[in-house]
Amino acid sequence: MKLSKKKNKKLKRLNGRSLFIFVLKRNQSMSRILIIDDDVAFCKMLATYLKKNNFDVETAFSAESGIGKLEEKKFDLILSDVRLPQKDGTEVLRAVKDKTPEVQVILMTGYAQVSLAVDAIKMGAFDYVSKPINPQNLLDIIDQALQKKKVVKEQVKSAASSKRKTAEASLPKTLGSPEFISGISEVSKKLDQYIKLVAPTNMSVLITGESGTGKEYVAKEIHDLSPRANKPFVAVDCGAIPKELAASEFFGHLKGSFTGAVNDKTGHFKAADKGTLFLDEIGNLDYELQVQLLRALQERKIKPVGSNKEIEVDIRVVVATNEDLEKAVEDGKFREDLYHRLNEFSIKVPNLRDRNADILIFANHFLDKANEELGKEIIGFSDEVLENFQNYSWPGNLREMQNYIKRAVLFCTTDTITKEELPDKLLNAQPVEEEGLFKNQHEKQMIIQALQSSGGNKSQAARDLNIDRKTLYNKLKLYDIDL
């Protein structure tokens, strides 16, 4: 194996961690690896390194998210940090071995504990590596683990995998279905908690939030986690339906019922039967149609235009708006009885500016999406770009970020997005004033206590202090704290 002359021993640093990148020429098929680590920067850096070495890599930033991906896709190898929020790496190991015994798991940690290593291997882990990662050693261990997987696979029947694939094949494939991305910020955790709480029920849900925050993504996640997951999810933009065609669009019509009705039409209610009907921008509905909608929801029956026969429907309704519906009720623009019918459970989707700890997660997600759409292979962002992302207030929320990143990918001529590809509006962003903790004069002692309580785990310490990792590292440098 020969090292690339130009990229031999290229040292990359990110968030205080370093990793020597050796770009190797590998003659092997693309093995799929899942990396699970709550240190977002390290996780993405390790993913980039493995991609350069001809691996197909996906990432997750919590054990729960990683286990969820194991349900959705097939992986050849799992690289998981031992210390993770809520659930630890050993629970990931159990989940992998329960479902796919042939898949090998390598555990990573910054805390070299022999007893933990022995216990993990007894539970079925292939090996155990300590941070900082030795790249060449890691590649050797990965190769050995993949070889063992092939041997074990011959000995184990893949019944669980076959069952999962059969179930997935039965699900309706909807083009353009939104993909929900979980964050690691406190507001994101609260959002996830509410979604999981209400999803298994049949309650109507009102989703509020600013434009571009991802309300439809939340609605689809509620559907996907509900007992109706294998039934239709029908999304309707209420603001795009002409008033004169609204009844037909919602309830359908019979051929000849009005001028232009040349065929029978199935309305949104019937199309969503047994599934979920998502009504976006519900505040734009005409008042007269609100009366018809209320009756349909109460009776669970609809009458197509031109028909005298009622049709029973079984649907769950999830609605979204960026308007203040309570004020619309006070102003007489929205029916109070319909408002209460729709608002059995409410969820407010947080603004992106309140999810600072999630910015890197979303940025990398939109980068991957833009690469796929535009046929590019951009691997990441410069430190300066990431700093601008953190400083910017994102008035357009996730939609604005997605648009900026897609534009940057289009213009980018190297493998990294730099400030040259960003619009002036983003470049001129000023740092947001720090709140809460760092206005306290005893902040140094508080930081030290948090690090001691977490056993030196900076990710956990940052969460305990209710700040992001970048701010914590800046303060560690400022106070010369080295624990």
Secondary structure, 3 states (H helix, E strand, C coil): CCECCCCCCEEEEECCEEEEECCECCCCCCCEEEEECCCHHHHHHHHHHHHHCCCEEEEECCHHHHHHHHHHCCCCEEEEECCCCCCCHHHHHHHHHHHCCCCEEEEEECCCCHHHHHHHHHCCCCEEEECCCCHHHHHHHHHHHHHHHHHHHHHCCCHHHHHHHHHHHHCCCCCCCCCCCCCCCHHHHHHHHHHHHHCCCCCCEEEECCCCCCHHHHHHHHHHCCCCCCCCEEEEEHHHCCHHHHHHHHHCECCCCCCCCCCCECCHHHHCCCCEEEEECHHHCCHHHHHHHHHHHHHCEECCECCCCCEECCCEEEEEECCCHHHHHHCCCCCHHHHHHHCCEEEECCCHHHCHHHHHHHHHHHHHHHHHHHCCCCCEECHHHHHHHHHCCCCCHHHHHHHHHHHHHHHCCCCEECHHHCCHHHHCCCCCCCCHHHHCCCHHHHHHHHHHHCCCCHHHHHHHHCCCHHHHHHHHHHCCCCC
